[in-house]
Amino acid sequence: MLLKSFFIGGYPVVALGLLVLPFMAAIPLPNWLLALSIFAGLPFPLFIGNLFLYRTARTSENLNFLFLIPIAMLLLAITGIIYSATTFSNALFPLVAMLTAVVGNLVYVFWYSRFGREKNTLLEVGKSLPEFSLKDAAGNVVSSKEMGSQASLIMFYRGNWCPLCMAQIKEVAAQYRELEARGIKIYMVSPQSEGRTDSLAKRFDVNMNFLIDENNQAADTLQIKAENGLPMGLQVLGYDSDTVMPTVVMTNDKGVIIFADLTDNYRVRPEPEDFLKVFDAQVA
């Protein structure tokens, strides 16, 4: 996870640098080659920008466009060089930029995005919610027994810095009246500070409980802790390096787990309608 932290902390900057690298060549390059290099480098910055600007809650599993477009541009560039007066040595900078985009995007999709979770026997459907304690923004202790005393939706999210987490919380907030009408109490849990938790609660201003998992104690107990899961560099904003793997658990009013989503890909998350379907199926 530490290597992943460094990767995601640095690769977005590298991806932007790849857009200007071809222009640093010592000799003028054909416009078609520069255009291919730019098209190869654009998918990742555009993808990250979309996450933050449009607050996307989930993506496809493999994000094929992220690596297929750079691969296509690289192959076109190689073909063009073979059938033109441009030599491979003169085209070194754009070729390096395109190859780096291909490799970097593949690493992001198939390595960084995956947690490699082991089977979690604590959060299996049909089992009782394990014992753990959390705190609210005022410092009051909230136990899992209290949370399981009525139908509950418990969402562990990474923090205010995670755009997918914020988008997912927004979806639940938009749906909270339907959940509340079914007697489902909503808990949003993260290891971030009281101040950030409180500001997030005020931002949504709905009847959801925003709780704090100090030092990831509950995440550790539930085996959903992500050591060094914070992108490198965000520590300067006051976030702890350890965070949590996005996890959603639903219980009935007896504290028995009726739904558990332990995604192994932080970009793949349940749809908001799934929670209503699970509960309605239980009471049908």
Secondary structure, DSSP 8 states (H G I E B T S, - for coil): -HHHHHHHHHHHHHHHHHHHGGGG-SS---HHHHHHHHHHHSHHHHHHHHHHHH--S---SS-HHHHHHHHHHHHHHHHHHHTSS--TTTTHHHHHHHHHHHHHHHHIIIIITB------STT-TTSB----EEEETTS-EEEHHHHTTS-EEEEE---TT-HHHHHHHHHHHHHHHHHHHTT-EEEEEESS-HHHHHHHHHHH-SS-EEEE-GGGHHHHHHT-EETT-S-TTGGGGT--S-EE--EEEEE-TTSBEEEEE--SBTT----HHHHHHHHHHHH-
